[in-house]
Amino acid sequence: MVARKRQCLFALLLAPIVLMTCTPSPSPGEEGGWVDLFNGKDLDGWLRRGGKAEYRAENGEIVGQTVPNTSNSFLCTKKNYANFILELEFKVDSRLNSGVQIRSEVFLSRRPSS
């Protein structure tokens, strides 16, 4: 029951991502226009970073399921985006450590602490 509840809450966390619409950073020779980040069918344009959570497209939503005793997982767009509009409703169990990160960086090796 707890695992199913956690999966549903995680899905609620990720589902609002489908509402995001962004404009890509301009590339030479390209005219920037609005693009949907999620096509509603699959995770083309997305990649998992960090832990071992499993992500999939289901009924037009992004669904993620945590894997117990593994490090944090992040579902990230493959491209960086400049200007965007983010609209979402967020609901999560207070016992979970979840959220939405904006303009986060990924470092492939540990940075020295200052």
Secondary structure, DSSP 8 states (H G I E B T S, - for coil): -HHHHHHHHHHHHHGGGGG-EEEE---TT-----EES--SS--TTEEEEES--EEEEETTEEEEE--TTS--EEEEESS-EEEEE--------TTS-----SS----SS-----
